[in-house]
Amino acid sequence: MDGDFRTAFVREPTNLKHHPALVLNADYRPLSYYPLSLWPWQEAIKAAWLDRVTIIAEYDEVVRSPSTEIRIPSVVVLKDYVKPQKRVAFTRFNLFLRDEFQCQYCGARGDLTFDHVVPRARGGRTSWENVVAACAPCNLRKGSRQLAQTGMHLRKPPRAPGAGELMNMGRRFPPNYLHESWMDYLYWDAELEA
């Protein structure tokens, strides 16, 4: 019985695997908002031990080694500034984020795919300016026809988003879990309304 308890504890240390650390750049802004820049607690402790980050907030829980006891970091700041990327990668995720996780024909949310506005069969390219998020029914309805042939309309014209635009868009879709110690660092650089 005692061996079973010890094995279970080693395999799943209670509560410790659910303590991510919010990672901030040296300017105290998150590296990214969507997905939110998070590290597992082990990576945060390792980075602190290697003097790559400063811990600015901690959980109440601790981890222990034979000689040390460390509170688990909840917010860390990089000591060296990481220059944000200017170019936005053309990925399915970024496309859905640009289109606010909505079908660009009917506005439906949920099970999305993507659609070429000018179909590939008619010379359309796979690019920011020609691909939109679409639900399966709209994608099937449009098929390989031009928009004018279907009577369908786009909610907004597709275009390449800027890095700042996608970051701002990501703020609208917070993850399911936000620790209270993160709140002061997530939205402080957002423009205030008059």
N, C-alpha and C positions, 0 to 999 in steps of 0.2 A: 504494500500500500504506500509506504513512504517513497519508494522508487517511482511509482506512478505519479505522485505529486511533483516530485523533482523534475521528471521528464516533461510533464505538462507545463511547468513553470518555465523551463528552458525553451521549449518550443513556442509558447505564447505568453511572454511576460505581460501580465495583466496591465492594461491601460497604456503601456509604454509605446506600442506600435501606433497609437492614435494621437500623437503629439507632434504635428508638423510645425516647422518654424517658418514664419514669413521672412523672406529674404529681400532686403532693401539694398538698393545701389548706394554708393557713397554719398549721394545727394538726398538720401532718405526717402526715395520713391521706390515702389516695387519694380523689380526687373520687368515684370509683365503683370497685366491684370487678368487676362484671359488666355490661357490658364494662369491662375494666380501663381506667382513665384513662391513655391513652397519646397522645403527640403524635409526629408525624414529627420527625426530628432538625432539619429546617429550621425548623419552628415553635418548637422549644425554643431554638434559637440566636437567632431573631428576638426571642422574648420576653425572653431574657437581655439582648440588645443594647438593647431598649427599657426595661430595668430593671423588668420586671414579675414576674420570677422570680429566685430564687437557685439557682445550680447547686450541688448537694451531692454528686454523683457523676458521673464521666465515663467514657466508653469510652477505649480506648487510641488509637483512630483520630483523626485531625485533619482539619479542612478549612482551606483556605487561600484568602486573597484576595491581591491584590498587596501589601497592607501588613500583613496580620494572619494569624496562625495560631491556630485555636481547636480545643481538644479537644471532641469531640462529647459533649453532656450525656447521661447515662443516667438521672439523677433530678433533677427540678427541684421547687422549692417556690414556690407563689404568694406574693407579698408581701402581697396583700390577701385576707382570708378570704372565701370564697364560701359563703353560707349554704345548707346542703343543703335540697332540696325535701322538704316534709312529705308532700305528696300524691304518690301513685304513679300514674303514667299507666296507663290500661287499654289495654295493647298486647298483641299476640300473644306477643312475646318475654317480657314480664313475666309473662304468664299461664303460659307454659311454665316460666319460672324458679320461680314460686310452686309449681307442681306437680312441680318437680324433674325436668323433662324426661321424665316418665313418664305413660303412659296411666293415668287415674284409675279405670279399670274393671279392667284386667288387669295393670297394672304394666309393660307393654312399653315399651322405649325405642326411639328412632329416629324413623322417619317419623311425625310427629305432626300432627294437625289439632286443631280444637277442637269441642266438642259442647255444646249447650244442654241442661242437665239437664231442665228443663221446656221442651219444644220450643216454638219460636217459633209454630208452627201452633196451639199450645194456649195462647198468651198469654205464653209465657216471654220474659223480657227479656234483652238482651245486657248483662250486668253481671258483676262479680266473683262475686256470689253465685249465679249461674246458669250460668256457663260454666266448663268444665274441659278440660284437655288429654286427647285421646283418640287412640288409633291408628285407622287407617282400618277395620280389621275390626270393632272394637267400635262405632265410629261408625255403620257400615252396619247392624250387628246391632240396635242400639238404634233407629235410624231416627227417626221422629217420634212414638215411643211414650213413655209415662211409664216411669220405672224399675221400678215395681211390675209393670208388664205384661211386662217383659222378663226378670225374675229376675236382673238385673245389680245390682251394688252399687258404691257409691263407696268408694274407699280412705280418703278424708277429705272432710268437707263443704267445699264451696267458700266462700271468704270473701275480703274485701278485705285484702290484706297491708299492713303498715306499711312505710315506707321503710327503717327499720332492719332489719326482718325480711328484706326482699329483699336488702339489702346483705350480711347474714350468710349468706343462701342463696347469693349469688354467690361467696363465698369457697370454697364446696365445688366450684366448677367453674372452676379456674384455666385461663388460656389455655394453648395448646400450648407457648408459649415464655415463660420467666421468666428474666430476666437476674439473675445472682448479686448485683449491686449493688442490686436491688429488694427482696431478701428481708427486710432489716431493717425495711422500711416497710410490708409487706403485711399482717402478722398481729400486729403489736405491740399493737393495741387489742383483740384477742380475749381473752375471759375465760379465765383459766388454770384447769385442772382441779385439784382438791385431791387 
